[in-house]
Amino acid sequence: MKSRWLWLLYLFSPPLLVLAPQLALADNDHDLALELKQAGDILPLEKILGKAQRLHPGHVLEVELEKKKQRYIYEIETVDTKGNVWEMRFDAKTAELLNANQEK
């Protein structure tokens, strides 16, 4: 129930992500992200979200932190001003855009 409420809050209150970006991650992702950020293994989520917004301005729908082949990846899903949903994947340590796909 908590995650559903937070998802709706993110959808309708994107400025909240600027004020409290740690809320954008699932509970278990948040703890891991905090540890990795403090260790210097990943960049702050704010930096990645800023880059995502410059590429496809709109509302953030979902953020996930995944580990793939010894590399942490932020997967960010947004909906742009035209209603298109984008899924972007960024290297969490460098903010390099790995790929961006418009969902159909």
C-alpha positions as CSV (number, residue, x, y, z in Angstrom):
1,M,0.0,0.0,0.0
2,K,2.8,2.4,0.9
3,S,4.5,2.0,-2.5
4,R,1.2,2.6,-4.4
5,W,0.7,5.8,-2.4
6,L,4.2,6.9,-3.1
7,W,3.9,6.1,-6.8
8,L,0.8,8.3,-7.0
9,L,2.5,11.0,-5.1
10,Y,5.4,11.0,-7.5
11,L,3.1,11.0,-10.5
12,F,1.2,14.1,-9.3
13,S,4.0,15.9,-7.4
14,P,7.2,15.8,-9.5
15,P,8.7,18.7,-7.5
16,L,8.8,16.3,-4.5
17,L,11.6,14.5,-6.3
18,V,13.8,17.5,-6.1
19,L,13.1,18.0,-2.4
20,A,13.3,14.4,-1.4
21,P,14.7,12.3,-4.2
22,Q,15.4,9.3,-2.0
23,L,11.7,8.7,-2.0
24,A,11.8,7.8,-5.7
25,L,13.5,4.5,-5.0
26,A,11.8,1.4,-3.6
27,D,12.6,1.0,0.1
28,N,15.2,-1.7,-0.4
29,D,16.8,0.2,-3.3
30,H,17.0,3.3,-1.1
31,D,19.2,1.7,1.6
32,L,21.5,0.2,-1.0
33,A,21.7,3.5,-2.9
34,L,22.6,5.4,0.2
35,E,25.4,3.0,1.1
36,L,26.7,3.0,-2.5
37,K,26.6,6.8,-2.7
38,Q,28.4,7.2,0.6
39,A,31.1,4.8,-0.7
40,G,31.4,6.8,-3.9
41,D,30.3,3.9,-6.0
42,I,27.3,5.7,-7.6
43,L,26.3,9.3,-8.2
44,P,23.4,10.9,-6.3
45,L,20.0,10.2,-7.8
46,E,19.4,14.0,-8.2
47,K,22.2,14.2,-10.8
48,I,20.8,11.3,-12.8
49,L,17.2,12.7,-12.6
50,G,18.5,16.0,-13.8
51,K,20.0,14.4,-16.9
52,A,16.9,12.4,-17.5
53,Q,14.8,15.6,-17.3
54,R,17.0,17.4,-19.8
55,L,16.7,14.5,-22.3
56,H,12.9,13.9,-21.9
57,P,11.2,16.6,-19.8
58,G,8.1,15.5,-17.9
59,H,7.1,13.5,-14.9
60,V,9.1,10.7,-13.3
61,L,7.0,7.5,-13.1
62,E,9.5,5.0,-11.6
63,V,13.2,4.7,-10.6
64,E,15.0,1.5,-10.1
65,L,18.6,0.7,-9.2
66,E,19.9,-2.6,-10.6
67,K,23.2,-4.3,-10.8
68,K,24.1,-5.8,-14.2
69,K,27.5,-7.3,-15.0
70,Q,29.3,-5.6,-12.1
71,R,27.8,-2.2,-12.9
72,Y,25.0,-0.4,-11.2
73,I,22.3,1.0,-13.5
74,Y,19.6,3.5,-12.8
75,E,16.5,2.7,-14.8
76,I,14.2,5.7,-15.0
77,E,10.7,5.8,-16.5
78,T,9.2,9.1,-17.4
79,V,6.2,10.5,-19.2
80,D,6.9,13.5,-21.4
81,T,4.7,16.5,-22.1
82,K,3.2,14.8,-25.1
83,G,2.2,11.7,-23.1
84,N,5.0,9.5,-24.4
85,V,6.5,7.1,-21.9
86,W,10.3,6.8,-21.9
87,E,12.5,4.3,-20.3
88,M,16.1,5.4,-19.8
89,R,19.0,3.5,-18.4
90,F,22.0,5.3,-16.9
91,D,25.4,4.1,-15.6
92,A,25.0,5.0,-11.9
93,K,28.6,5.8,-11.4
94,T,29.2,8.0,-14.5
95,A,25.7,9.2,-15.5
96,E,26.3,7.9,-19.0
97,L,23.1,7.3,-20.9
98,L,23.2,3.6,-21.8
99,N,19.9,3.6,-23.8
100,A,16.6,5.3,-24.0
101,N,13.4,3.7,-25.5
102,Q,10.0,5.1,-26.0
103,E,7.4,2.6,-24.8
104,K,4.5,1.9,-27.0
